[in-house]
Amino acid sequence: MARFWGLFYMHNLGRALANLWHLALSVPMAVDKNVGGQAVIEGVMMKSPEKVSTSVRLPNGRIVTKTESFISLTKRYKLFGKPIIRGILSFFEMLVLGIKTLNYSAEMATSDPKTVQDHVDTPRSGRANLAIALAVVISLGAGLAIFFFLPILLTQLLAVNRKAVGFNLVAGAIRVIMFIIYVW
């Protein structure tokens, strides 16, 4: 019986992925399309250059798909298309998009299936967008502090000569140890 439900789950997941591919690639195929994605809670998010689609499994087993237009700031404003600016801006756009889709999937995975249709198209408030931006800034700051500044500070406290190769080896070893602790 468990094997049946596993196959049933995979069949529905396969259908959801096929729907996402169809939505993401629904634009004319005159040129190659870059399509990427990420796993979300009980689902998947796929992004093409023009659209973002997220499919999430509800607690009752039904799959809900939300598709939105997404045009990067680098495409909308010529100034943001410059090489270094484009990379930095794309990095932050993808962080924010990833957090938004994870929040959406968490809301859908824990919501009442009867009220999902009303909830799917509800726009986010300015306060929610501010909270997401603040979470991104705090996360990046914490990452820099833990994996860049703290190892350098600890290596200096160990009185290792800053101009020696040993300084970088000790700082690198501290980073590896901190990463293992972080992942553990």
MODELLER restraints for C-alpha pairs under 7 A, 6 or more apart:
rsr = mdl.restraints
at = mdl.atoms
rsr.add(forms.Gaussian(group=physical.xy_distance, feature=features.Distance(at['CA:16:A'], at['CA:55:A']), mean=6.65, stdev=0.5))
rsr.add(forms.Gaussian(group=physical.xy_distance, feature=features.Distance(at['CA:20:A'], at['CA:46:A']), mean=6.72, stdev=0.5))
rsr.add(forms.Gaussian(group=physical.xy_distance, feature=features.Distance(at['CA:20:A'], at['CA:53:A']), mean=6.26, stdev=0.5))
rsr.add(forms.Gaussian(group=physical.xy_distance, feature=features.Distance(at['CA:24:A'], at['CA:47:A']), mean=6.67, stdev=0.5))
rsr.add(forms.Gaussian(group=physical.xy_distance, feature=features.Distance(at['CA:24:A'], at['CA:48:A']), mean=5.53, stdev=0.5))
rsr.add(forms.Gaussian(group=physical.xy_distance, feature=features.Distance(at['CA:24:A'], at['CA:51:A']), mean=6.26, stdev=0.5))
rsr.add(forms.Gaussian(group=physical.xy_distance, feature=features.Distance(at['CA:24:A'], at['CA:53:A']), mean=6.96, stdev=0.5))
rsr.add(forms.Gaussian(group=physical.xy_distance, feature=features.Distance(at['CA:33:A'], at['CA:48:A']), mean=6.89, stdev=0.5))
rsr.add(forms.Gaussian(group=physical.xy_distance, feature=features.Distance(at['CA:34:A'], at['CA:48:A']), mean=5.97, stdev=0.5))
rsr.add(forms.Gaussian(group=physical.xy_distance, feature=features.Distance(at['CA:34:A'], at['CA:49:A']), mean=6.64, stdev=0.5))
rsr.add(forms.Gaussian(group=physical.xy_distance, feature=features.Distance(at['CA:35:A'], at['CA:46:A']), mean=6.88, stdev=0.5))
rsr.add(forms.Gaussian(group=physical.xy_distance, feature=features.Distance(at['CA:35:A'], at['CA:47:A']), mean=5.57, stdev=0.5))
rsr.add(forms.Gaussian(group=physical.xy_distance, feature=features.Distance(at['CA:35:A'], at['CA:48:A']), mean=4.57, stdev=0.5))
rsr.add(forms.Gaussian(group=physical.xy_distance, feature=features.Distance(at['CA:36:A'], at['CA:46:A']), mean=5.67, stdev=0.5))
rsr.add(forms.Gaussian(group=physical.xy_distance, feature=features.Distance(at['CA:36:A'], at['CA:47:A']), mean=5.31, stdev=0.5))
rsr.add(forms.Gaussian(group=physical.xy_distance, feature=features.Distance(at['CA:36:A'], at['CA:48:A']), mean=6.69, stdev=0.5))
rsr.add(forms.Gaussian(group=physical.xy_distance, feature=features.Distance(at['CA:37:A'], at['CA:45:A']), mean=5.22, stdev=0.5))
rsr.add(forms.Gaussian(group=physical.xy_distance, feature=features.Distance(at['CA:37:A'], at['CA:46:A']), mean=4.10, stdev=0.5))
rsr.add(forms.Gaussian(group=physical.xy_distance, feature=features.Distance(at['CA:37:A'], at['CA:47:A']), mean=5.62, stdev=0.5))
rsr.add(forms.Gaussian(group=physical.xy_distance, feature=features.Distance(at['CA:38:A'], at['CA:44:A']), mean=6.01, stdev=0.5))
rsr.add(forms.Gaussian(group=physical.xy_distance, feature=features.Distance(at['CA:38:A'], at['CA:45:A']), mean=5.36, stdev=0.5))
rsr.add(forms.Gaussian(group=physical.xy_distance, feature=features.Distance(at['CA:38:A'], at['CA:46:A']), mean=6.70, stdev=0.5))
rsr.add(forms.Gaussian(group=physical.xy_distance, feature=features.Distance(at['CA:39:A'], at['CA:45:A']), mean=6.22, stdev=0.5))
rsr.add(forms.Gaussian(group=physical.xy_distance, feature=features.Distance(at['CA:40:A'], at['CA:102:A']), mean=5.43, stdev=0.5))
rsr.add(forms.Gaussian(group=physical.xy_distance, feature=features.Distance(at['CA:40:A'], at['CA:105:A']), mean=6.16, stdev=0.5))
rsr.add(forms.Gaussian(group=physical.xy_distance, feature=features.Distance(at['CA:41:A'], at['CA:102:A']), mean=6.62, stdev=0.5))
rsr.add(forms.Gaussian(group=physical.xy_distance, feature=features.Distance(at['CA:41:A'], at['CA:105:A']), mean=5.41, stdev=0.5))
rsr.add(forms.Gaussian(group=physical.xy_distance, feature=features.Distance(at['CA:41:A'], at['CA:106:A']), mean=5.96, stdev=0.5))
rsr.add(forms.Gaussian(group=physical.xy_distance, feature=features.Distance(at['CA:42:A'], at['CA:56:A']), mean=5.53, stdev=0.5))
rsr.add(forms.Gaussian(group=physical.xy_distance, feature=features.Distance(at['CA:42:A'], at['CA:57:A']), mean=5.39, stdev=0.5))
rsr.add(forms.Gaussian(group=physical.xy_distance, feature=features.Distance(at['CA:42:A'], at['CA:109:A']), mean=6.63, stdev=0.5))
rsr.add(forms.Gaussian(group=physical.xy_distance, feature=features.Distance(at['CA:43:A'], at['CA:55:A']), mean=5.40, stdev=0.5))
rsr.add(forms.Gaussian(group=physical.xy_distance, feature=features.Distance(at['CA:43:A'], at['CA:56:A']), mean=4.27, stdev=0.5))
rsr.add(forms.Gaussian(group=physical.xy_distance, feature=features.Distance(at['CA:43:A'], at['CA:57:A']), mean=6.03, stdev=0.5))
rsr.add(forms.Gaussian(group=physical.xy_distance, feature=features.Distance(at['CA:44:A'], at['CA:54:A']), mean=5.83, stdev=0.5))
rsr.add(forms.Gaussian(group=physical.xy_distance, feature=features.Distance(at['CA:44:A'], at['CA:55:A']), mean=5.58, stdev=0.5))
rsr.add(forms.Gaussian(group=physical.xy_distance, feature=features.Distance(at['CA:44:A'], at['CA:56:A']), mean=6.74, stdev=0.5))
rsr.add(forms.Gaussian(group=physical.xy_distance, feature=features.Distance(at['CA:45:A'], at['CA:53:A']), mean=5.68, stdev=0.5))
rsr.add(forms.Gaussian(group=physical.xy_distance, feature=features.Distance(at['CA:45:A'], at['CA:54:A']), mean=4.24, stdev=0.5))
rsr.add(forms.Gaussian(group=physical.xy_distance, feature=features.Distance(at['CA:45:A'], at['CA:55:A']), mean=6.46, stdev=0.5))
rsr.add(forms.Gaussian(group=physical.xy_distance, feature=features.Distance(at['CA:46:A'], at['CA:52:A']), mean=5.86, stdev=0.5))
rsr.add(forms.Gaussian(group=physical.xy_distance, feature=features.Distance(at['CA:46:A'], at['CA:53:A']), mean=5.34, stdev=0.5))
rsr.add(forms.Gaussian(group=physical.xy_distance, feature=features.Distance(at['CA:46:A'], at['CA:54:A']), mean=6.40, stdev=0.5))
rsr.add(forms.Gaussian(group=physical.xy_distance, feature=features.Distance(at['CA:47:A'], at['CA:53:A']), mean=6.42, stdev=0.5))
rsr.add(forms.Gaussian(group=physical.xy_distance, feature=features.Distance(at['CA:49:A'], at['CA:71:A']), mean=6.94, stdev=0.5))
rsr.add(forms.Gaussian(group=physical.xy_distance, feature=features.Distance(at['CA:50:A'], at['CA:69:A']), mean=5.84, stdev=0.5))
rsr.add(forms.Gaussian(group=physical.xy_distance, feature=features.Distance(at['CA:50:A'], at['CA:70:A']), mean=5.21, stdev=0.5))
rsr.add(forms.Gaussian(group=physical.xy_distance, feature=features.Distance(at['CA:50:A'], at['CA:71:A']), mean=5.63, stdev=0.5))
rsr.add(forms.Gaussian(group=physical.xy_distance, feature=features.Distance(at['CA:51:A'], at['CA:67:A']), mean=6.83, stdev=0.5))
rsr.add(forms.Gaussian(group=physical.xy_distance, feature=features.Distance(at['CA:51:A'], at['CA:68:A']), mean=5.61, stdev=0.5))
rsr.add(forms.Gaussian(group=physical.xy_distance, feature=features.Distance(at['CA:51:A'], at['CA:69:A']), mean=4.40, stdev=0.5))
rsr.add(forms.Gaussian(group=physical.xy_distance, feature=features.Distance(at['CA:51:A'], at['CA:70:A']), mean=4.93, stdev=0.5))
rsr.add(forms.Gaussian(group=physical.xy_distance, feature=features.Distance(at['CA:52:A'], at['CA:67:A']), mean=5.63, stdev=0.5))
rsr.add(forms.Gaussian(group=physical.xy_distance, feature=features.Distance(at['CA:52:A'], at['CA:68:A']), mean=5.33, stdev=0.5))
rsr.add(forms.Gaussian(group=physical.xy_distance, feature=features.Distance(at['CA:52:A'], at['CA:69:A']), mean=6.29, stdev=0.5))
rsr.add(forms.Gaussian(group=physical.xy_distance, feature=features.Distance(at['CA:52:A'], at['CA:70:A']), mean=6.22, stdev=0.5))
rsr.add(forms.Gaussian(group=physical.xy_distance, feature=features.Distance(at['CA:53:A'], at['CA:65:A']), mean=6.78, stdev=0.5))
rsr.add(forms.Gaussian(group=physical.xy_distance, feature=features.Distance(at['CA:53:A'], at['CA:66:A']), mean=5.55, stdev=0.5))
rsr.add(forms.Gaussian(group=physical.xy_distance, feature=features.Distance(at['CA:53:A'], at['CA:67:A']), mean=4.22, stdev=0.5))
rsr.add(forms.Gaussian(group=physical.xy_distance, feature=features.Distance(at['CA:53:A'], at['CA:68:A']), mean=6.43, stdev=0.5))
rsr.add(forms.Gaussian(group=physical.xy_distance, feature=features.Distance(at['CA:54:A'], at['CA:65:A']), mean=5.51, stdev=0.5))
rsr.add(forms.Gaussian(group=physical.xy_distance, feature=features.Distance(at['CA:54:A'], at['CA:66:A']), mean=5.26, stdev=0.5))
rsr.add(forms.Gaussian(group=physical.xy_distance, feature=features.Distance(at['CA:54:A'], at['CA:67:A']), mean=6.47, stdev=0.5))
rsr.add(forms.Gaussian(group=physical.xy_distance, feature=features.Distance(at['CA:55:A'], at['CA:63:A']), mean=6.42, stdev=0.5))
rsr.add(forms.Gaussian(group=physical.xy_distance, feature=features.Distance(at['CA:55:A'], at['CA:64:A']), mean=5.47, stdev=0.5))
rsr.add(forms.Gaussian(group=physical.xy_distance, feature=features.Distance(at['CA:55:A'], at['CA:65:A']), mean=4.17, stdev=0.5))
rsr.add(forms.Gaussian(group=physical.xy_distance, feature=features.Distance(at['CA:55:A'], at['CA:66:A']), mean=6.42, stdev=0.5))
rsr.add(forms.Gaussian(group=physical.xy_distance, feature=features.Distance(at['CA:56:A'], at['CA:63:A']), mean=5.50, stdev=0.5))
rsr.add(forms.Gaussian(group=physical.xy_distance, feature=features.Distance(at['CA:56:A'], at['CA:64:A']), mean=5.40, stdev=0.5))
rsr.add(forms.Gaussian(group=physical.xy_distance, feature=features.Distance(at['CA:56:A'], at['CA:65:A']), mean=6.52, stdev=0.5))
rsr.add(forms.Gaussian(group=physical.xy_distance, feature=features.Distance(at['CA:56:A'], at['CA:105:A']), mean=5.99, stdev=0.5))
rsr.add(forms.Gaussian(group=physical.xy_distance, feature=features.Distance(at['CA:56:A'], at['CA:108:A']), mean=6.83, stdev=0.5))
rsr.add(forms.Gaussian(group=physical.xy_distance, feature=features.Distance(at['CA:57:A'], at['CA:63:A']), mean=4.37, stdev=0.5))
rsr.add(forms.Gaussian(group=physical.xy_distance, feature=features.Distance(at['CA:57:A'], at['CA:64:A']), mean=6.41, stdev=0.5))
rsr.add(forms.Gaussian(group=physical.xy_distance, feature=features.Distance(at['CA:57:A'], at['CA:109:A']), mean=6.50, stdev=0.5))
rsr.add(forms.Gaussian(group=physical.xy_distance, feature=features.Distance(at['CA:58:A'], at['CA:108:A']), mean=6.18, stdev=0.5))
rsr.add(forms.Gaussian(group=physical.xy_distance, feature=features.Distance(at['CA:58:A'], at['CA:109:A']), mean=5.13, stdev=0.5))
rsr.add(forms.Gaussian(group=physical.xy_distance, feature=features.Distance(at['CA:58:A'], at['CA:113:A']), mean=6.48, stdev=0.5))
rsr.add(forms.Gaussian(group=physical.xy_distance, feature=features.Distance(at['CA:59:A'], at['CA:109:A']), mean=6.04, stdev=0.5))
rsr.add(forms.Gaussian(group=physical.xy_distance, feature=features.Distance(at['CA:59:A'], at['CA:110:A']), mean=6.91, stdev=0.5))
rsr.add(forms.Gaussian(group=physical.xy_distance, feature=features.Distance(at['CA:59:A'], at['CA:113:A']), mean=6.99, stdev=0.5))
rsr.add(forms.Gaussian(group=physical.xy_distance, feature=features.Distance(at['CA:60:A'], at['CA:113:A']), mean=6.76, stdev=0.5))
rsr.add(forms.Gaussian(group=physical.xy_distance, feature=features.Distance(at['CA:73:A'], at['CA:80:A']), mean=6.70, stdev=0.5))
rsr.add(forms.Gaussian(group=physical.xy_distance, feature=features.Distance(at['CA:74:A'], at['CA:80:A']), mean=4.71, stdev=0.5))
rsr.add(forms.Gaussian(group=physical.xy_distance, feature=features.Distance(at['CA:74:A'], at['CA:81:A']), mean=4.70, stdev=0.5))
rsr.add(forms.Gaussian(group=physical.xy_distance, feature=features.Distance(at['CA:74:A'], at['CA:86:A']), mean=6.00, stdev=0.5))
rsr.add(forms.Gaussian(group=physical.xy_distance, feature=features.Distance(at['CA:75:A'], at['CA:81:A']), mean=6.72, stdev=0.5))
rsr.add(forms.Gaussian(group=physical.xy_distance, feature=features.Distance(at['CA:80:A'], at['CA:86:A']), mean=5.46, stdev=0.5))
rsr.add(forms.Gaussian(group=physical.xy_distance, feature=features.Distance(at['CA:96:A'], at['CA:132:A']), mean=6.82, stdev=0.5))
rsr.add(forms.Gaussian(group=physical.xy_distance, feature=features.Distance(at['CA:147:A'], at['CA:175:A']), mean=5.85, stdev=0.5))
rsr.add(forms.Gaussian(group=physical.xy_distance, feature=features.Distance(at['CA:151:A'], at['CA:171:A']), mean=5.22, stdev=0.5))
rsr.add(forms.Gaussian(group=physical.xy_distance, feature=features.Distance(at['CA:151:A'], at['CA:174:A']), mean=5.73, stdev=0.5))
rsr.add(forms.Gaussian(group=physical.xy_distance, feature=features.Distance(at['CA:151:A'], at['CA:175:A']), mean=6.11, stdev=0.5))
rsr.add(forms.Gaussian(group=physical.xy_distance, feature=features.Distance(at['CA:152:A'], at['CA:171:A']), mean=5.85, stdev=0.5))
rsr.add(forms.Gaussian(group=physical.xy_distance, feature=features.Distance(at['CA:155:A'], at['CA:167:A']), mean=6.72, stdev=0.5))
rsr.add(forms.Gaussian(group=physical.xy_distance, feature=features.Distance(at['CA:155:A'], at['CA:170:A']), mean=6.43, stdev=0.5))
rsr.add(forms.Gaussian(group=physical.xy_distance, feature=features.Distance(at['CA:155:A'], at['CA:171:A']), mean=5.77, stdev=0.5))
rsr.add(forms.Gaussian(group=physical.xy_distance, feature=features.Distance(at['CA:160:A'], at['CA:167:A']), mean=5.65, stdev=0.5))
rsr.add(forms.Gaussian(group=physical.xy_distance, feature=features.Distance(at['CA:161:A'], at['CA:167:A']), mean=6.21, stdev=0.5))
